[in-house]
Amino acid sequence: MKNTNRFVMSLVAATLLASSPVMTLAQQNQSSDNTAQYNGPFVGTPEQEQAYKDGMEAAKLDTLAKRKIDATESHLYKNPPSSVKKDKRDSYRSAFTAGYNKALDKAKANGGF
């Protein structure tokens, strides 16, 4: 019985260790898929690129939560992150709106999120 337990525990450990690289690979693929979603024609300052990504994410969340689909009604549009300086808020909002609309266009073309 003692030998059987050792064998079974060794087999379980080997199985767990073998599945670890597979899970890591799946997570890496998922991460690269998410970043590929944001790659687009938008080029600007790092803050504007973040606003664009925020807009894309907000459109997705608004759609999934069945909220009103309007970039100007989004929380991040109305209240940009505190890292955005007051003189850069208009720039943030325009990039946010561009990302929001791009995400909606992609969703329509692909049949949803």
N, C-alpha and C positions, 0 to 999 in steps of 0.2 A: 504494500500500500504506500509506503514511504517513497519507494522508487517511482511509482506511478505519479504521485504528487509532484515530484521533482521534474519528471518528464513533461507533465501537463503545464507546469509553471514555466518551464523553459520554452515550450511551444507557444504559450501565450505571450511571453516577453518577446520572442522572435517575431511574432505576428505584429505586435504593437510597434516594434522598432522598424519593421519593414514598411508599415503604412505611413510612417512619419514623413518620408520624402514625398510620397504621393500627395499628402495633405498640403505640404509646403508648396508643391508645384501648383496645386489647385488654387491656393491663395494668391500666388504670384500671378497666375493667369487672370484671376478675378480682378486683381489690382490693375493690371495693365488694361483690362477691358474698361474699367471705370475711367481711367485717365484718357483712354482713346475717345471716350464719349465727349470730352471737353476740348479735344484738339479741333481747332476750326480756323477760320480765316481771321479771327480776332487777334490783333497784335496791339500791344500798348504797354503801359507801365505795369509792373507787378501788381499794383493795387487794382488797376483796371482789369487785368486778367483774372484776379481773384473775384472781382465784382461780376465778371462774365460767368465764371464758374458758379458763383452764388446764385445768379439768376437762373442758370440751367437747373440747379438743384431745387430752387424754390418752385419753378414751374412743375417739376416732377412731383414734388411734395404736395403742391396745391391741387394738382390733378388727382393724385391718389387719395387725398383727404376730402375730395369733392368740395373744395373751397372755390370761391369766385376766381376765375381765371383772368387775372389782370395784374400786370407787373406793378402798377402803381398802388395796388392794394396790399402788396406783400409787406410783411413786417420789416424785412431787410431794406426794402426800398424806402419805407417811411423812416426807419431808424437804422442807418448804416452802422456798421461796427465801430466801436470807440477808437479803433486804430486809424479810421479815416478822418483826416483833419477837416475842419469846417470848410476850408476853401477848396477842398477836393470832393465834396459831396455830390456836386452836380456831375462831375466826371464819373464818380462811382455809380450814380443812378443811371446815367446813359449806358454805361457798359453792362450794368445789371439788366436793364431792359433789353439790350441786344441779346444777352445770353438767355433770358427768359423767352423771348420770341423765337430764338433759334431752337431751343428745346421743344417748344410747341410745334414748330414746323417739322422737326425730325419725328416727333411723336405722330403727327398726322400722316406723314409719309410712310412710317413703319407700322401704322395701325395701333399706336399706343405705346406706353412706356413699358 
